[in-house]
Amino acid sequence: MSKGFPKEIQIGNKLVGNGHPAYLIAEIGANFDNSLTKAKELCSAAKEAGADCAKFQSFISEKIVSAKGFERMNLKGVHGTWGRPVNEVFKDAEFPREWHHEVMEYCNKIGIDFSSSPYDFAAVDLCVDLKVPFIKIGSGEITWLEMLKYIAKKDLPMILATGDASLSEIDEAIRTIEETGNKKLILLQCITNYPSQIESANINVLKTYQSAFDILTGYSDHSAGDLVILGSIALGGCVVEKHFTLSKLDKGPDHPHSMDVSDFTEMAKRIRLLEIAMGSSRKLVVPEEEETVYVQRRGLYAAKDIAEGQKLQFEDIEELRPALGILPKYKPTIIGKTLNKTLTKGEPIFWENIG
């Protein structure tokens, strides 16, 4: 399997990877509801909520779904709950190509990255022309090797979601990308259901990716809340993605399973606190523990009054807090030694008290 991917990648003006803050993507998806104004409002709200990137999806319905193909299916998943033909829902969710540049410029103005997931070759070219900081490849494209190669050859950082994919399919996708010479790749674990179930999250897959491919990882999450996202960061995930909306009550395929502004803001705060809590892999006595080193540990004390010149016996000594004087592990060393000072019951025994 592939080895040797970079452990940090430049995305926009940020370094992403080991030792750097997680990169937070607010997935706008279809939640702009065919409104340019709302698209900009979502970008602004994502910025205020703590997102690093507002991400859209660049597709044309006729180039991503087949009406006749879906007519042949008896859909039992989320697509079957829409009550309308799949191609019509996709048509309504198209992010117009002519809006891309304006929304990107707006994102630049307010200080949040703009990117998009391209679903056809012209969309890839548009993303390149817009100089997006990365290209996100959705889980559904993982077996479209021609597209993976086309994107990889653009030499932009890539974030590849791996929902409903086997390890062998992921390996093949990675090798296809790697053959182009582009190693700026991050793998995201993902469960492609909307919403997905907590018990399906399989966050530990990140460890598999890290060991099998020696690659940066993250999570594209469709479950409720931020539990899965926080777990992924604790396992070394450096990019996380959640669908984002202004209101979960808005009508549309993505709103119900999206985070609203309050949800995303709280998640971002908890992520940054978790990163602080993760700290260093070095085990240190931190400043706030300096007193408790003594308060909660034990030292050797006089169990009764002991006269100067007396040889210490086992029953003369007890272990008490705080850890003043001689540590308990040296008790056998001082048994039989002579005191050069009278000690009263409860006094700590110091090395200078031993003759």
Stockholm file with secondary structure:
# STOCKHOLM 1.0

chainA/1-355         MSKGFPKEIQIGNKLVGNGHPAYLIAEIGANFDNSLTKAKELCSAAKEAGADCAKFQSFISEKIVSAKGFERMNLKGVHGTWGRPVNEVFKDAEFPREWHHEVMEYCNKIGIDFSSSPYDFAAVDLCVDLKVPFIKIGSGEITWLEMLKYIAKKDLPMILATGDASLSEIDEAIRTIEETGNKKLILLQCITNYPSQIESANINVLKTYQSAFDILTGYSDHSAGDLVILGSIALGGCVVEKHFTLSKLDKGPDHPHSMDVSDFTEMAKRIRLLEIAMGSSRKLVVPEEEETVYVQRRGLYAAKDIAEGQKLQFEDIEELRPALGILPKYKPTIIGKTLNKTLTKGEPIFWENIG
#=GR chainA/1-355 SS CCCCCCSEEEETTEEEETTSCCEEEEECTTTTTTCHHHHHHHHHHHHHHTCSEEEEEECCHHHHCCHHHHHTCCCCSGGGGSSSCHHHHHHHTCCCHHHHHHHHHHHHHHTCEEEEEECSHHHHHHHHHTTCSCEEECGGGTTCHHHHHHHHTTTCCEEEECTTCCHHHHHHHHHHHHTTTCCCEEEEEECCSSSCCGGGCCTTHHHHHHHHHCCEEEEEECSSSSHHHHHHHHTTCCEEEEEBCSCTTSSSSSGGGSBCHHHHHHHHHHHHHHHHHHCCSSCCCCGGGTTHHHHSSCEEEESSCBCTTCBCCGGGEEEESSCCSSCGGGHHHHTTCBBSSCBCTTCBCCGGGBC
#=GC SS_cons         CCCCCCSEEEETTEEEETTSCCEEEEECTTTTTTCHHHHHHHHHHHHHHTCSEEEEEECCHHHHCCHHHHHTCCCCSGGGGSSSCHHHHHHHTCCCHHHHHHHHHHHHHHTCEEEEEECSHHHHHHHHHTTCSCEEECGGGTTCHHHHHHHHTTTCCEEEECTTCCHHHHHHHHHHHHTTTCCCEEEEEECCSSSCCGGGCCTTHHHHHHHHHCCEEEEEECSSSSHHHHHHHHTTCCEEEEEBCSCTTSSSSSGGGSBCHHHHHHHHHHHHHHHHHHCCSSCCCCGGGTTHHHHSSCEEEESSCBCTTCBCCGGGEEEESSCCSSCGGGHHHHTTCBBSSCBCTTCBCCGGGBC
//
